[in-house]
Amino acid sequence: MANKKISQLSELLSPNADDVFAMVNGGVTKKIQHSNYAANVRNLNQSLKSSELTVSGSLFITGSVSMNAIIDLAHVSASLDFPGDAEAAAGGVPLGGVYRSGNLLAIRIQ
């Protein structure tokens, strides 16, 4: 095979189980069969189970979420108290955002 950049190679859309590709592991380039790689990579369609999950930044979920847990809305209870959607909007709550109005939780829809 002539020397080519990876970007110059043709793309393989459906690898076979015994196809191999290069992977750098601990600074050493090694080969791995597609079947071994696929068996050891977490399927993104599987459930994520954790006793604690911390997200910094934004989290967007498509689909449904079910939880058997206590949700702590400390930020909402401490600073996002508005009489209605107009005041919540002026206070920076985005559409779909959660705020409180006294002792009630509200979702900004306007």
Summary of the structure (lengths in Angstrom):
residues: 110
radius of gyration: 24.1
end to end distance: 61.7
largest distance: 71.2
contacts: 155
relative contact order: 0.09
helix: 20%
strand: 19%
